Amino acid sequence: MIRSQCVAKPHLLGPVLAWIDQFMDTGFQTPVYTDSVLSNVVYVVTIPMDDEHWRDWNKVLAVFPRAAAWHETLTPNEPFDQVTAGHATAGLFVEGKPLRTLLADLVAQYHLGTQ
């Protein structure tokens, strides 16, 4: 959706298209969920991004409200980094949480203290 708009208006959206090609090219995409009958139909992909690129992606989405709406619909309640959500300890990683508190929570949750 975003790519097609960028291609249609390169004089306005050329930098966005260049960014998408650099950080979200199909070569970076790893299929996560494909159709069980038609394996070439891909429903979900992952794209590795660091926090800076994720912030940039959200800036891109802000310019394209329809794409942003699709993104919100398809990724409800995703954490900021969209990486730790699948991890068993995802609930422990809260931005701004002091390291001492995080470590204490890990010790308590996994019974790592002396017994």
Secondary structure as UniProt FT lines:
FT   HELIX           2..8
FT   HELIX           10..23
FT   HELIX           26..28
FT   STRAND          30..34
FT   TURN            39..40
FT   STRAND          42..46
FT   HELIX           51..63
FT   HELIX           65..74
FT   TURN            76..77
FT   TURN            80..81
FT   HELIX           84..86
FT   TURN            88..89
FT   HELIX           90..92
FT   TURN            95..96
FT   HELIX           99..109
FT   TURN            110..111
//
